[in-house]
Structures are given as C-alpha cells and as structure tokens.
Amino acid sequence: MSRPREFDVDRVLHQSMEVFWNKGFKSTSYEDLTRTTGVKKQSLYCIFNDKRALFLKALVHYREQYIEILEKLEAQEMSPVDKLESLRDSLLNEEATYRGCLMVNSALEFGTEDDQVTREIELMFAEAEQILEKIVISGQEQQLITTRFSSRELASYLNNAILGTRIQEKSGASREQIKAVLRVSFSMILP
C-alpha cells in the first residue's frame, strides 16, 4: 500500500513558482526547492516527475493567477479608463522586489529553445492582450480611448509597455523610471 501524501500540492507548487521566479529555471536546484517547500526530493519527483515538469506547472500556475487578476479588473463596474489606471497603479504599487515577471524572465532565459515554455509564455501574453482589448473596445465605444489605432493595436501596445517595465524592474530600474514609462504609455491611448 502506498503512503498517503503528506503535503499540500498547491502550496508546494506556489512555493516552487516563487523559487523559479526569484532564481530562474537553470539556477534553481532541487535543494532550493526542497529547502523552500520542506518536501523531500523523492516526494517532489513522485508528484511532478522532474524539475522541468514542476517548472512548466509553475508557469501555468503563474499564468492562471495573472489572468485571473486581469479578468477581475475587466469585470469591475468602473469606466475603461479607470480600469486601465487601476492596472497601472497596481503595477506601481507592487513590492519593489526587482524580480520582474516570471513569464518575461522565462522568455529571456529560454528564448525559443523550449517549445512548451514558449507556448505557455505566448498563451499568457495572448490572454492578457485579449483582456486589455476588451477594455480598450469599451473605452473606444464610450469615446474615452483614441480610435486612431485599432483596439488590437492599442492592447498590444499596452501589453508591450507592461512587459517592458517588467524587464526594467528585473534590471534594477528605479520606481520613478518605471512610473514614467507607465504614465506616458497609458496616457498615449487617450483621445
């Protein structure tokens, strides 16, 4: 008879995601993961198979959390401009951990050498852009956001600005520099 699992898989996945987010995939050792989670290597192997499989599940976990935040923002009862300002402010109010975005960090670490990692990154970027586009469309319909560009172009522009500030954050840019980029980027879409 097999031994019952003695740890919370979701908690371990979240903790592992944090380790990968801080250190990157290649710099993370199993010792880092076991020390942080308090779970033995063999037990991690039994659930997640190997470090790469755990990393891929961590990327999915990160994407789901990020998209859930954007979906909740998009569903709020406020003007589209207020939604975008709330998003901008939330990006500025996060703790200055200088760890960037797990997806951006992974894109920089892997490039296009791993198809599964690339697919997960592309999926998050596409889902985020779709949510941003819904907000932009609503703003354009209410004449609160410029129509000089299509909703898709503006959503792509905003998504790119957000991702760019994540690179700035990871590379140690000051909060003032990041704030300036976000302020200008978000104001560029107004009529």
N, C-alpha and C positions, 0 to 999 in steps of 0.2 A: 504494500500500500504506500502511495506517495505521501510525503509530508505536506501538510497544508501550508499555503503561502503565508508568510509572517510579516508581510509589508504591504503598504498601500501602493499599488502600481501607479495610480495617477499622481500621487505625491512624489514618488521616485522619478517619474517622467518629468514632472515640473522641475524638480531639483536638478536633474540631469540637463534639462534645457538651459537652466541658469549657468551651469558649468560650461557648456558648449558656447553659450552667449558670451561669457567672460573670457574664455581661453581660445575658442575656435576648435574645430574638429581635430586637426592634426596635433595641436598642442595639448589636448586633453588626454590624460592617461586613464586607464581603468582604476588606478589608485586614486586619482582625483574624484572619479565617480563614486567609488566605494566609500571614500572618506566623507564626501558630502551627503550621500544618501544613507549611509550606515548599513548598506546591503552588501553582502559578500559577492565577489566576482562571479562565482558559480551560480548564485541565485539570479544575478542580472542576466547571465547567459541563458538560463532556463526560460526567462520571460522574453528577452529581447534578442536572443541569438548571438549578437556581436555588437561591437561599438558602432559600426556603420548603421546597423538596423535601429539601434537606440537613437542615433543622431537623426535619422530620417523621421522617426516617430516624434522626436523633439521639434523638428521643423514643422511637422503637421500641427503639433500642439501650439506652437508659436503662431502659425498662420491662423488657426481657428480662434485664438484669443484676440488677435489683432482685428480680424474681420468682424468678430462679434462686437467689438468696441465701435467700429465704424458703422455697423448696422444699427446699433442702438442710437448712435448720434443721428443717423439719417432718419430714423423713425420719430425723433423728438418733435414736439409741437413748437417749432420756432421757425423764423424765416431762414431761407437758404444761406443768406449772408451770415446770420447769427450762428448757424451750424458750422460754417467754414471758420468763422472767428473762434468758435469754441474748440474746433480741431486745432487750429493754430496755437491757441493758448495752452491746450493740453500738451502739445509738443514742447512748448517752452517751460511748462511747469513741472515736467518730469525731473526726477533727481538727476543731477549732473554726474552721471556715472561714467560718462565717456566710453560707453561700450557700443554705441550705435544701435543698429537694428540687426537682429540675428540673421535675417534674410540677406540684407545688404552685405554683412560681414561674410556670410557663406558664399555669396556671389563673388566677392573679391578673393576669397580663399580658394574656391574651386574653379572659377572661370566657367568653362563649359565642359570640363573633363569628366563630370559625372552626370549622366542623363537624368537619374532620379532626383538628384539635388536640384539640377537645373529646372526640371518640371515643377517641383514644389515651389521654387522661387518665382517662376513665371506665373504659376497659379495665384500666388498671393498678390503679386503686382497687378495681375489682371482683375482679380476680385476687388481689390482696393480701388482700382481705376473705375470699375463699373459703379461702385457705390458713390464715388466722387462725381461721376457723370450724372447720376440721378439727382444729386443736389444741385449741380450746375444747370441741368434742364429745368428744374423747378425755378431756379433763380432767373433763368432767361425768360421763362414764361411770365414771370412777375416783373420783368424788366429791371431786375436788381443786379444782373450779371450781364456783361457785354455779350453781344451777338456777333461781334466782328470775327469771331472764330467759332467753330462748331463745339458742341458740348463735349465731344470726344477729345478734340484738341485741347480744350481747357482742362479737362480732367487729367489728361496725360501730362500737361504742363504742371499742374498742381502736384500730382503724384511724383513727378521727377524732382520738383523742388523739395518735397518732403524727404525723398530718398537722398538727395544731395546734402541736405542738412544732417542726415544720419552719418554720412561719410565725414562731414565736417566735425560732427560730435566725436566720432571714433578717432579722428586725427588730432583732437585736442583744441579745436576752435573754441573761442570764448562764447559765452551765452549771448553777449552783445552781438557778435558776428552772426550767430545763428538767428537771433531775433531779427536782425536787419534783413537777412535773406528771406525769412518767412513773411515779414511785414510787407516787403516790396512784392514778393511773389503773389501773396494773397490779394494785395490791392490792385495788381495789374489786371485782374479779371472783372473789376467793377466797371460800370459803363462810363 
